[in-house]
Structure formats: C-alpha cells, structure tokens
C-alpha cells in the first residue's frame, strides 16, 4: 500500500510538470540522480550520471540529518501543485542542536516565509531552500505530514560529503530548473551551463 502511495506522488509530479525536479536514489550498485519520467505506463528515473562511481554509503546522511521537509499531494489547497512542508509540519524528530539545525530554524525570507514551518507549493518551497544555500533533492523515502498525508522526503545534498565542484554544478542545475522550468531536458541545461558532464541519458531505473 505504501509503495502504491509513493508511486502516486511520482505520477502527480509528472502530471503537474514537476518531473524536472531532481530525485536522488542510491542503490547497492548505482547512485541515481535525475528526473522522473512517465512513458508507456512506466515511471523511470532518467539518470544524469553526475554521481556515477560514488558509493551508496556516502549518501546515508541524506535520509537522516539531511532531511529538510517533504512533498506530497494535498487536497483543497489554493496552489495548483504538490505541497512542500517544512520539518515542523512533518512527523519527524530532527535534531536542531547543531549548526545546521540553527540555520534551518533561522532561514526566512523578506515575506516571512520560513523553511522550518513552511507550507506551500513545491516551487516556492524549493526556491526558499535555494535562497538560503540549501540544495534540495527528493528521495524515495516515505514521510508523514502532521496532517497524516504520505509523501516523499526532501533532503539537502550539502550534508553529503561531495566534492565542492560537483556541489556547485548540482546547485546550478537546480537554479536553472526553477528559473527556466520549461527547459526540462538535462542535455539542454548542461549545454547552457557549459558543464563538462555527460550529456546523453544512458541510464534509467524503473520505479
């Protein structure tokens, strides 16, 4: 039942044009990082190969101290998109005692939106995260909201010990997705950013 609910959220992402948001999915043999695609009745993660060769254990923090919130489908909301909830709106018990926890609590924009108790559209939530130097990625990890909705966790990739040059590249890709949401082709984005990265979609994983 849970797997079915999570699959429905991924389908909703495609339905609302959010398939270009990045999903991190470490497995024993490969770390997938790419967009979700729905084609011929199959959901797949179209891998960018950016994290090729890295070990899955490296990404353990992503599902623990890296969590910054969740996305889900919510009924009767004024925004026509999926919902992003900050940690205070999730059924999680994060540790805010460290420096990173303090940064999450303090992060707020000029309009009074704060990351910790955010409740709004995925687009606005991710924009807020990027504005405060977080690097959001969706992971296929189930989370419940305080309203008992089932969703997918959102993590901060900066909690993963990655090379700084790679983090900068990932950050640029995320920014481009939000600024130019119609440019869903990873090939197009990499050419625009002049990144020395593989531009062919060689690997995918069915969800």
Secondary structure, DSSP 4 states (H G I P E B T S, - for coil): -HHHHHHHHHHHHHHTT-TTS-EEEE-SS-EEEEEEEEETTEEEEEE--TTTT--GGGGGGGGTTTEEEEEE--SS-SSSS-EEEEGGGBS-----SSHHHHHHHH-B-TTS-BSTT-EEEHHHHHHHHHHTT--EEEEEEEEEBTT--EEEEEEEGGGS---HHHHHHHHHHHHHHHH-TT---HHHHHHHHT--S--S--EEEE-
